[in-house]
Each structure stands twice: as structure tokens, then as C-alpha cells.
Amino acid sequence: WQTVSFIDRFISFTCDVSLTDRDVHERARRKLPRHEREDARQFYAKVVAAWYLHRPLLVIAAEPIDEGTPRLSTTAPEGHFELWADIGEASPRRLRAATRLRPTPEIFQFFYDDDHLDPLLTALRGSTENWVDKIHFIKLDPDLLDHLIEHEATVAGTTSQHWSFTMPDDQTLYLAVDGAFFASSITEISIWDAFQKSLLGADLN
């Protein structure tokens, strides 16, 4: 069972999204609940990931999520997932189940702490197949998330934020939030390289 988490408040986001690689340039709006027990970093990681993956029909699941439910997703008219994304600690069970969906959706795992990959890297040591090769592992900048938390604290009580989310390439992020400006990165990593490094670390220990 899951611990009940009550909604503390809703925050409305208006965002000018510019994703050059995907030729996306538009203004979008979302209203997201902040749950009283939801980690602030996790919340803003979810917001950043949503703009990174921005699509008109993108669904952001309510927290706490049900088993098997992606935090971010899009669904085809026929009912299957076209996009499946999770955020935070990588769950081998959830990711493996996503890779077994048919047809296979685009699968993303966002993380902002290297330790978030530990459960997956441990599980891979006992695997006889490379089932993670179709998953996109995306590293978010933890410093950026902390800046967003600090910014929220300076405007305590507000229930709306205006963002400008600009990615001129597939890694560089320029973000403006209510007049505060941040430069950051969003990086896709090779899970194979991370796996090899974890094996090397295990051998050294």
C-alpha cells in the first residue's frame, strides 16, 4: 500500500517552449498539484522533464502513482502507450515491464542523482540480456532543481509561474522563470558505460 499524500496546493505554469531539434516553438499551460510529502527536487524534475518531452497530449500522472503507471506518458488512439517516462530512482521492475509493452513505446528514465541508477545497475549484473538498450537515460542538473526550489521560496504563496524553456540543441538548456535566468544542461547518458563503471567499482572493492 502507499502512504496517502494530500495536495498542498496547485501551481499553474505558463511556458514558452522552444525545442530546436524537434522544431517545437509554442506557448503551453499546465496546472500541477504539489503534494505535501512530495520531494521538491522530484517535483521540479517532473516539471523540467515535462517541458523537455513536451507534446500537446502529454499526461502527467497524479502522485503517488499506481504500480505500472508512468509519470509522463502519451497514448495512441488505439490505447497503447507511445511515450512512457519515469523520474527519480530507476526501478528495474517498472522499466523491464515498460520494455515488454507492445508495441514498444519510447521509454525515458530521468534522474538527477547518480545514486538513482544503483538499483538498475545492480539488477543488470544478474541479467542475461541487454534489455535496457532501448531506454533513454536523461541526467537533469541537480543544481538547476535547487535553484528552482530557491526561486519558489522567494515568491512564497504564489500559485503561478511563467517559464521560458529554450533548448537550442539536444543538451543545452536556457531557462527563465519569472525573470530569473538559468543556464543548464540535460544530458542523455550511456547506461552501458555507467554499467561498466559500476562493475569496475565493484572489482576495486
N, C-alpha and C positions, 0 to 999 in steps of 0.2 A: 504494500500500500504506500501511498505518497502522502507526505505531510501537506496539509491544507495551507495554501498561501493566498492571503486576501489581497485584493487590489488596493494599493495605497492611493494611486491617482492615475489619471491618463495624461499622456504628453502628446500633443499634436506636432507633427513635423511637416514643414513645407520645405521641399528640397529641389533645387535646380541641379539636375543630374546631367553630367556631361562625360560620357564614356566613349572616347575617340575610337578605340579599337572596334567597338560594336556599333558605331555611328548612332549612338543614343544621345539626344540633346533635348531634354524636356523638363517641365516642372511637374512634380508629383507630391501628393499629400498622403500622410499616414497618421493614424491615431493609435498609439500603443499603450497598453496598461503597464504600469510599474507595480510589481508585486512587492509586498513589504519584506519578504525574505529573499527576493531575487538579488543576486550579487550585482553590484553596479557595473563592474567590468563586463560581466556576462551580458547585461542589458545593452550596453553600448557596443559590444562586439556584435550583437544581433542587429543593431541598427546599421552599423557600418557594413556588415555582410549583406543586409537587405538592399542597400544602395549599390553595392558592388555587383550584385546579381540582378539589379532592377529589371523587372518585367511588369507589364500592366496587370497581369493576373497572379502576381506573386502572393502567396499566402504565408503569413507569419502566425505560427501556432501559438495558442494561449499556454502560459506557464501555470503549473507544471505540465509538461507534455505527457501524453499517453504513450505506452510502450509501442514502438514501431512507428510513431508519428514523427516526421521530420520537422525541425524547427522552421525551415523555409522550404517552400515547395511550389511547383506549378503542376497542374493536372491537365491531361489531354481531354478533349470532348468525350473520348471513349472511356475515360475513367482512370487510366493508369497515370502514374507519376511521369512527368517529363523531366522534372528537376527535383532533386532530393538533397537537402543540405542540413548539416548539424553544426553545432558551435560548442567549443569548450573541450572537455576531456573526450578523447576518442573512444567510443565503445566498440570493441571488436564485434560483439553480438549484433548491434544495430547496423554497423557498416556491412557486415557479412550478409545480413538479411537484405539490405538495400541492393547489393550486387546480384542477388538472386531474383530480384524482381524482373518480370518480363512484360513488355520489352524493358531493357535496362535503361534507367533514367541517367541524366547527367548527375553525378554524385560529387558533393563537395563536403569537406571537413575543414571548418575554420577553427583556428586555435591561436592563443596569444601567450601561451606559456609552454616552453619546450616539454615540461613535465606532462602536458596534456596528451602527448603521444606515447607515454610509457606503457599504458595498458595494451595498446595496439602492438608496439614493438615486442613486448613480452609474448603476446599471443602468436606473433609471426614466427618466433623461434621454434614453435611446435607445429607449424603448418607445413604441409607437403606440397602446397601450390601457391603461386603468387596471385592471390585473389584481390590484391589492393591496387593493381596496376591501372585500373580504370577510374580510380578515385582521385580527385583534385584536392591536394592538401594545401591550404592557404594560411600563411602566417600573417596575423594582424600585429600591428605595433602596440605593445602594451603601454608605452609612454603616451601614445595618442589617446588611448582609452582613459588613462589617468587625467590627461588634460581635459577631456570631455566631462569627466566627473567633477573636476575642479571648477570648470565653467558652470556646470549646473548649480554648484554650491554658491557661486557669486550671484546667481539670479534665483535664489531660493523662493519657492512659492509659484514661480511661473509654470504655466501648463502648455507653453508652445515654444518651439524653436524653429529658426529659419536657417537652413543649411544650404551651402553651395558645395557640391561634391564633384570634383573635376579630376579625371584621370586622363592625361594626355597620351599615356602609353599603358602597357599592361602591368606596371609596377608602381608608378609614381602617383601619389595622391596629394592634391591640394584641397584643403577643406576650410571653409569659412563657416563659423557658427555664430550668428547674431553679432557679426562684426569682429569676432576673434578669428585669427588666421593660423592654420597649422599646415606644415608640410610633413608628409609621412610616406610610408611605403606599404604596399600589400604584395606579398611575395609568394608565388607558388613554389613549394619545395619538392625535392625528390624523396619520396618515402624510402626508396631503395638505399639512397645514400645515408639517410638517417638510421635505417636498419643496420647497415654495415658499421656505422659508428657505434651503435649500441652493442653490437657483437664485440667490437674491439674493446670497448669499455668493460664488458663482462670478462673478456680474456685477461685484461690487465688486473682485474680484481681477483 
